[in-house]
């Protein structure tokens, strides 16, 4: 009789991802995936007694409805990862040196994710395992991209994601993407074989298909 842990990782317990549809992440960003051996070889940062807290921080303007969801996201992070999670005082966009643009197709205000990650690196508390910023302003990772839901740096254990495209189901979508980005900060690459929280997502319909 297989043990509980063996059953949890049995391939028959997972749904194969299948061929990507036009416009899906893997159709436009081919990836080879990550083996367990590659994960170990990457030497991801591990929790320690001194650094084991997940920190979330709201990034945006005062009065944003996003801030009302922060307590729920903190509780969810603590439950999902079985670690302490806390919220830091919110940060105004103007307090950071972040490049902004208007989306060339929609005119929507957007923030450059790489600038945000650079700004977050020196803001993590001493006991932080990672620091994740949450914003309701749309994001882009480089000028050639239309947008990105979020981005994280596994090496620096900082990340950011946006709720701007999550209406009307803001809360469940935000919790899913928050867990995805923190997963990256634990050293997990995108899953390319099964339907998984760690699948890449190129658009909202694809993100909603993820378990």
C-alpha positions in Angstrom: 0.0 0.0 0.0 1.6 3.4 -1.0 2.0 6.0 1.7 0.0 9.1 1.8 2.9 11.1 0.4 3.4 8.7 -2.4 -0.2 8.9 -3.4 -0.1 12.7 -3.3 2.6 12.7 -5.9 1.3 9.9 -8.1 1.0 11.0 -11.8 -2.6 9.7 -12.0 -3.6 12.3 -9.5 -2.9 15.1 -11.9 -4.6 16.3 -15.1 -2.2 16.6 -18.1 -1.9 20.1 -19.3 -2.5 19.3 -23.0 -1.6 21.2 -26.1 -1.6 25.0 -25.6 -4.3 27.0 -27.3 -3.5 29.9 -29.6 -2.5 32.8 -27.3 -1.7 30.7 -24.3 1.5 31.1 -22.4 3.3 28.0 -23.7 2.2 28.8 -27.3 4.1 32.1 -27.1 6.7 31.3 -24.4 8.0 27.7 -25.0 9.5 26.4 -21.7 11.1 23.0 -20.9 9.9 22.8 -17.4 11.9 22.0 -14.2 12.8 18.6 -13.0 13.2 17.8 -9.3 16.9 17.5 -9.8 17.1 20.9 -11.5 15.1 22.4 -8.6 17.6 21.0 -6.1 20.6 22.1 -8.2 19.3 25.6 -8.2 19.8 25.7 -4.5 16.7 27.7 -3.6 16.8 29.8 -0.5 15.4 27.9 2.5 13.5 29.2 5.5 15.5 29.6 8.7 14.4 30.3 12.2 15.4 33.9 11.6 13.9 34.3 8.1 10.5 32.5 7.7 7.9 35.3 7.4 6.0 36.1 4.2 5.4 39.9 4.0 2.8 41.5 1.8 2.6 45.3 1.1 0.0 47.3 -0.8 1.5 49.5 -3.5 -0.8 52.3 -4.7 -2.9 55.3 -3.9 -4.6 56.0 -0.6 -8.2 54.8 -0.5 -7.7 52.0 -3.0 -10.3 49.2 -2.4 -7.4 46.8 -2.8 -6.3 47.6 0.7 -9.5 46.0 2.1 -8.4 42.6 0.7 -5.0 42.7 2.3 -6.0 40.9 5.6 -7.6 38.1 3.6 -4.4 37.7 1.5 -2.2 37.6 4.6 -4.4 34.9 6.2 -4.4 32.9 2.9 -0.6 33.1 2.6 -0.1 31.9 6.1 -2.5 29.0 5.6 -1.3 28.0 2.1 2.4 28.0 2.9 2.1 27.1 6.7 4.3 30.0 7.6 3.9 33.3 9.4 2.6 36.1 7.1 2.3 39.8 7.9 1.3 43.0 6.2 3.6 46.0 6.0 2.4 49.6 5.9 1.3 50.6 2.4 3.7 52.3 0.0 2.6 55.1 -2.3 3.8 54.8 -5.9 5.4 58.2 -5.7 7.7 57.0 -2.9 9.4 54.7 -5.4 11.4 55.5 -8.5 9.2 53.5 -10.9 8.9 54.0 -14.6 5.3 54.5 -15.8 3.6 54.5 -19.2 0.3 54.5 -20.8 -0.5 51.1 -22.5 -0.1 51.8 -26.3 -3.3 49.8 -27.0 -5.6 50.7 -24.1 -4.2 53.9 -22.7 -4.2 52.2 -19.3 -1.7 53.4 -16.7 1.1 50.8 -16.1 4.1 50.4 -13.9 7.4 48.7 -14.9 7.8 45.6 -12.8 11.6 45.5 -12.9 11.7 49.0 -11.3 9.4 47.8 -8.5 11.5 44.7 -7.8 14.6 46.9 -7.6 12.9 49.2 -5.1 11.7 46.3 -3.0 15.1 44.6 -2.5 16.1 46.9 0.3 12.7 47.0 2.0 12.3 43.5 3.3 12.4 43.2 7.1 15.2 41.2 8.7 13.0 38.2 9.4 11.4 38.1 5.9 11.6 35.0 3.8 10.1 37.1 1.0 8.3 40.4 0.2 5.5 40.7 -2.3 3.9 44.0 -3.3 0.2 44.0 -4.4 -1.2 46.8 -6.5 -4.3 47.7 -8.5 -2.3 49.5 -11.1 -1.6 47.5 -14.3 2.0 46.2 -14.9 4.4 45.5 -17.7 7.8 43.8 -17.6 9.4 45.5 -20.6 8.4 47.9 -23.4 7.6 45.1 -25.9 5.0 43.5 -23.7 1.3 44.4 -23.5 1.0 43.6 -19.8 1.9 41.0 -17.1 -0.1 39.8 -14.2 2.9 39.7 -11.9 6.7 39.0 -11.7 9.0 37.7 -9.0 12.7 37.3 -8.5 13.6 34.0 -6.9 17.1 35.1 -6.2 16.1 38.2 -4.3 12.8 36.8 -3.0 10.8 39.9 -4.0 7.8 40.1 -6.2 4.8 42.1 -7.4 1.4 41.4 -8.9 -1.5 43.5 -10.0 -5.3 43.2 -9.5 -6.0 45.6 -12.3 -7.4 42.8 -14.6 -9.2 40.7 -12.1 -12.7 42.2 -12.1 -15.2 41.0 -11.1 -13.7 38.0 -9.2 -11.0 40.0 -7.6 -10.4 38.0 -4.4 -10.1 34.4 -5.8 -7.9 35.5 -8.7 -5.7 37.6 -6.4 -5.2 34.7 -4.0 -4.2 32.4 -6.8 -1.7 34.7 -8.4 -0.3 35.7 -5.0 0.4 32.0 -4.3 1.9 31.6 -7.8 4.4 34.4 -7.3 5.4 33.3 -3.8 5.9 29.8 -5.3 8.5 31.4 -7.7 10.3 32.8 -4.7 10.6 29.3 -3.3 12.5 28.4 -6.4 9.6 26.8 -8.5 9.7 27.4 -12.2 6.5 27.2 -14.3 4.9 23.7 -14.5 4.5 22.6 -18.2 3.2 19.1 -17.8 0.0 19.2 -15.6 -2.8 21.7 -14.7 -1.1 23.4 -11.8 -1.0 26.6 -9.8 2.5 27.1 -11.2 1.4 27.2 -14.9 2.3 30.4 -16.8 -0.7 32.5 -17.8 -0.8 34.8 -20.8 -4.4 36.1 -20.4 -7.3 36.0 -17.9 -9.2 33.1 -19.4 -6.0 31.0 -19.2 -5.4 32.1 -15.6 -8.9 31.1 -14.6 -8.4 27.6 -16.0 -5.6 27.0 -13.5 -6.5 25.0 -10.3 
